[in-house]
């Protein structure tokens, strides 16, 4: 029975849909750092790296 092969159905619903990359939602592009209580913008690499350091101070922003 294991050696029997069933032909594939050409109308099979197993076709995959093309999906693009997930979009960043406005609620998920920042977080509050638990060490210094500063808001970290995840789309700014400098902020992310700074807040990974243990015992850091709040980052000075150059707006």
Buried (B, 14 or more C-beta within 10 A) or exposed (E): EEEEEEEEEEEEEEEEEEEEEEEEEEEEEEEEBEEBEBEBEEEBEEBEEBBEEEEEEEBEEEE
